[in-house]
Amino acid sequence: RGVCRVGGTEYDLLLSADTNTQRHMMWFFFQVQGLEKNETYRFNIVNLRKRSSLYNEGLRPLLYSQKRAKHEGIGWAREGHEIVY
């Protein structure tokens, strides 16, 4: 639904509701381009409404890098650190 840059490499993301619901947000995806190598980026999904999540249990989001898939043969992979729900 939207993105707002809140710092040098930090972004707030606003999700749209899941298909066929008016308020539930369980699934999300977004695309990022032009990242700098060896730079840390932070993405804050600010409008999730569940009280708890598997992210609290150590689940990490899936990431797909076209560059990594092409050069290393690695497609989707669980990535990220300091994940807080």
C-alpha positions in Angstrom: 0.0 0.0 0.0 2.8 2.4 0.7 6.3 3.0 1.8 7.9 5.9 3.7 11.6 6.4 4.2 12.2 7.2 7.9 16.0 7.2 7.9 19.1 6.7 5.7 18.4 3.0 5.2 15.2 2.5 7.2 11.7 2.3 5.7 8.2 2.0 7.1 5.9 -0.3 5.0 2.1 -0.1 5.0 0.4 -3.4 4.0 -2.8 -3.8 2.1 -5.4 -6.3 3.6 -5.2 -9.8 2.3 -7.4 -10.8 -0.6 -11.1 -11.4 0.3 -10.7 -9.9 3.8 -11.2 -6.4 5.0 -8.6 -6.2 7.7 -6.4 -9.4 7.9 -2.8 -9.1 7.0 -1.0 -12.4 7.0 1.0 -12.3 3.7 3.2 -9.6 2.4 5.7 -9.0 -0.4 7.6 -6.1 -1.7 10.4 -5.4 -4.1 13.6 -3.5 -3.4 16.0 -2.2 -6.0 19.3 -0.3 -6.0 20.7 -1.6 -2.6 24.2 -0.9 -1.7 26.5 -3.8 -1.0 27.5 -4.3 2.6 24.8 -1.9 3.8 22.2 -2.8 6.4 18.6 -2.0 5.6 15.7 -2.0 8.0 12.1 -2.5 6.9 9.4 -1.9 9.5 6.0 -3.3 8.6 3.9 -1.0 10.7 0.3 -2.1 10.4 0.3 -5.8 11.2 -2.5 -6.5 13.7 -2.0 -10.0 15.1 -1.0 -10.2 18.8 1.7 -12.8 18.1 3.6 -14.3 15.2 5.9 -17.1 14.4 8.5 -14.4 13.9 8.7 -14.3 17.7 9.7 -18.0 17.6 12.6 -17.4 15.2 10.9 -17.5 11.8 12.7 -15.3 9.2 11.1 -13.8 6.1 11.8 -15.4 2.7 14.0 -13.3 0.3 14.6 -13.8 -3.4 17.5 -12.2 -5.0 17.7 -12.3 -8.8 21.4 -11.6 -8.7 22.1 -14.3 -6.2 19.9 -16.8 -8.1 21.8 -16.1 -11.3 25.3 -16.2 -9.9 25.0 -18.6 -7.0 22.0 -20.7 -7.9 20.2 -19.8 -4.7 16.6 -18.7 -5.1 14.3 -18.3 -2.1 16.1 -18.3 1.2 15.2 -17.4 4.8 17.1 -14.2 5.6 17.2 -11.3 8.0 18.4 -10.7 11.6 17.1 -8.7 14.6 13.5 -9.6 13.6 11.0 -8.3 16.0 7.2 -8.6 15.9 
